[in-house]
Amino acid sequence: MYSTAFIAVFDPDAAEQPVYRLQSFDAGVNMVAHDVETLRQILTEVVIPSGLNGHFSCPYCNLGNLTEYDMWLHCPAYHINFPNEYPMSNVCPICQKQVNRPLQEFANQGFWCPGGAVDPGERLGPAALRETKEEAGIDIELKGILAIEYNPCGLDRRQSSYFVRMRIIFYAEPTAEGLQQLPKSRPDFESAGACWCSYEEIQGGHVKLRGNEPQKWSK
C-alpha cells in the first residue's frame, strides 16, 4: 500500500537519551516512542488508516486518495527524515501554487530550543507556552527574559516587502505538571519530537544541534 515503510522504535527510556534518538533517526527510523499511547495513536490514525477517500497524492511517495487531513498526518510521520533538497515538486498538491517547502525541525538536523511565531492577536508569553507545548509536549512556566532581539531582515520574497524580526528569548522551567509529562515523541509539522538533555550533553558536543544557541542559552 505504501511505497515506504513506517519504522517505529519503542523504548520507555528514550525520553532521556538524545543521542540514541538521533542515531535511530539517522538509521531511517520514523518515530522513537517512549509511551504506549502515542504509539497507539499514530498506528491507528496514520499507519493503518480506516479508509482513504481523498483526492490528493503525497508528493514524496505518491500515496494517493489522501484528504487534506490525511496529508497533514502522513507527510511528517513518514517523511520527517527527508532533507530539504529531496527532489520533489515545489507545487503544493492541494492548492497547486508554487511554494517554498515549510521549514521544520527535521530529525536529522539535530535538537533545537522550542520556538515559533506569534499568532495574530496573541501575546508573547502565551505564544511561548503554546509553542513549547506543541513542539516539546511539556507545560512550562516563564521565569524571565534572556534577550530581546530586533533586527531588520530585508526583503520578504513572499510578500515583496521589507520587514523586521523581533525575537524574545524566554527563560522557563517545567511546571509541576510538566515535570510529570513525557516529552513529545510523535512527529508532526511542529517537530520530530523532543527529549530531555543534560547540561553536559549540550555543552560537551555529544548531542547534535541545529546551531549553537542551545549551548549559548544553557550557560
FENURBEL-V578666 format. One record per backbone hydrogen bond with DSSP energy under -1.0 kcal/mol. NH is the residue of the N-H (numbers start at 1). CO is the residue of the C=O. E is the energy in kcal/mol with one decimal. If there is no record, write none. Layout:
nh	co	e
NH	CO	E
NH	CO	E
//
This chain:
nh	co	e
9	31	-2.6
11	33	-2.9
14	11	-2.1
16	13	-1.6
17	14	-1.5
21	17	-2.1
22	18	-2.3
23	19	-2.6
24	20	-2.0
25	21	-2.1
26	22	-2.7
27	23	-1.4
28	25	-1.7
29	24	-2.3
30	7	-2.3
31	7	-1.5
33	9	-2.9
39	35	-1.5
40	36	-2.5
41	37	-2.4
42	38	-2.1
43	39	-1.8
44	40	-2.2
45	41	-2.5
46	42	-1.8
47	42	-2.2
48	43	-2.3
54	65	-2.7
56	66	-2.1
58	63	-2.6
62	58	-1.8
66	56	-2.9
71	67	-2.3
72	68	-1.9
73	69	-1.7
74	70	-3.2
75	71	-2.1
77	73	-1.1
78	74	-2.7
79	75	-2.4
82	79	-1.3
86	83	-1.8
88	86	-1.3
92	97	-2.7
96	92	-1.9
99	90	-3.1
106	104	-1.8
109	106	-1.9
110	107	-1.3
111	208	-2.5
122	119	-2.4
127	123	-1.8
128	124	-2.0
129	125	-2.0
130	126	-2.5
131	127	-2.8
132	128	-1.9
133	129	-1.9
134	130	-2.7
135	131	-2.6
136	132	-2.6
141	173	-2.9
143	171	-3.1
144	171	-1.5
146	169	-3.4
147	169	-1.3
149	167	-3.0
151	165	-2.9
153	163	-2.2
156	161	-3.5
160	156	-1.8
161	156	-1.1
163	154	-1.9
165	151	-3.3
167	149	-2.4
169	147	-2.7
171	144	-2.8
173	141	-2.1
175	139	-2.0
179	175	-2.1
180	177	-1.1
181	178	-1.0
184	136	-2.8
188	191	-2.5
194	184	-2.8
196	15	-2.7
202	198	-2.0
203	199	-2.7
204	200	-2.2
207	201	-1.2
210	111	-2.3
216	212	-2.1
217	213	-2.8
//
